[in-house]
């Protein structure tokens, strides 16, 4: 198979009809693990499956509809069919594909898609979770400016086994809103808009680790009304609930028949890590101050490249 574009993503070899320029390049001669093709999807596909507003699923397959952009049929953890709607741009399709589409595919491959940015340290991966707008990307930018190495900027893949949890990297670019770019001083001339209808941009990162590594810790980022950056441990009794909340597209697990697996994976993750909550004040918290709180708590040496 020599047509299309070839990449490495979350540890698998991927072939795509669509260009996915921010992914790591792949080897066209290598066996393909995941195939992404443009093509029609029958209107009655999965007609008898579990239905929600814009998706329907059964074990092994899920059909997702991004209104005005297109439909994605994700099957068996090995194939994604993309049915483009008239007028939809490549950028809009890629945005949905690399977000929702890949998260569903990761679930099918028994890789937990955590809605978390992540960095590599010399003692393991550190994931950052939190509500939309909590400042995850801004914190990641601060950590990168301090010399840390990125694994993923939005969704970190996590596998679990009897030995614990492993973080699977994504691709070497951050997706930042305009205000985060300005706050970080990263309004780069070479930034690329994620989609024409949103003020969010891809920005290349200087340090990226492409190899998996054990998960050391999870940071729960929260806003608070006080002053100063705070840190506190997250007790074991609260960890599973907090982590389960930030599985990307977590409702897909039910439709795919993977709820029990998802719960078991989340429990294993919770038991194998250190977890802290970092409070970000509504006013006055700079990316550097937030990054310093993480670096100080974990005793990181950010200038050191992590060992394999």
C-alpha positions, 0 to 999 in steps of 0.5 A, a space after each residue: 500500500 503506497 498511496 496516501 500519507 503515512 504517520 506514527 501516532 500513539 504507537 501505531 502505524 497509520 495511513 490516511 487519505 487526508 494529510 495530517 501534517 502535525 503527526 510524526 512521519 511514518 514508514 510507507 513500507 511498514 505494515 499499517 495498523 490503522 487506515 483512514 479513508 474518505 468515502 461514503 457511509 450508508 445512512 442506515 449504518 448502525 441503525 439499530 445500535 445505541 443512539 445519542 444525539 450525534 453518535 450511535 454505537 455497538 461493540 466494535 463500531 461507532 458512527 459520529 456525526 459532526 454537523 456541517 463537517 462530516 461523519 466518522 465511522 470508527 471500526 475495530 480499532 483499525 479503520 476510520 471512514 470519513 464521509 465529508 459533507 459539502 463545503 467541509 474543509 480539510 482543517 475541519 475534518 482533521 480537527 474532528 478526526 484527531 480529536 473524537 475519531 482517534 479517541 474512539 479508536 484508542 478505546 477500541 484498541 484498549 488505550 484509555 484516551 485521557 483528556 490530559 496534557 502531559 510531560 516527561 520527567 526523569 521519573 515518569 510521565 506527569 499528566 494534567 487534567 482539569 475542566 475546559 478553561 482551567 488553564 491546562 494548555 497555559 500550564 503546559 506552555 509554562 512547563 515547556 518554557 521551563 525546559 520540560 519535554 512534552 508527550 501530548 497537549 490534549 489527549 494522552 493515551 494510557 495503557 494499564 497492566 499488572 505493572 501499572 500505567 503507561 503514557 502513550 505520546 501523541 504528536 509534537 505540537 500544542 493547540 493554543 487559544 489566542 489568549 494563551 498564545 499571548 500569555 505565553 509570548 508564543 504568537 508565532 508567525 508560523 502558527 497554523 489555525 486548527 479550524 477556520 471557525 475557531 481562534 485556536 492554533 497549532 504551535 510546534 514544540 521544541 522538545 517532544 518524547 515519542 516513546 511511551 513511559 510509565 505514568 508517575 503522577 496526575 495533576 488535577 488543575 482547579 480554579 479558586 477564588 483566593 490568592 496564590 497557587 495552592 497544592 494539596 494531595 488527592 485522596 485515593 477515595 476521590 481519585 477514580 471519580 476525578 480521573 473517570 471524569 476526564 476520559 475523553 468522550 467517556 460516554 462512548 465507552 457505554 456504546 462500545 461495550 467497554 464500560 467495565 474495561 474503562 472502569 478497571 483501567 481507571 482504577 488501576 491508573 488511580 492506584 499506581 500514581 501520585 495525584 495532587 490538586 493545584 489551585 489556580 487563582 482567578 487573577 494573577 497566576 502566570 504560566 511560570 508560577 503555575 509551572 513552578 508549582 509543578 516543578 517544585 512539588 515533584 522535584 523535577 529537573 526540567 533541563 534534563 531529558 528523561 531517561 528511556 
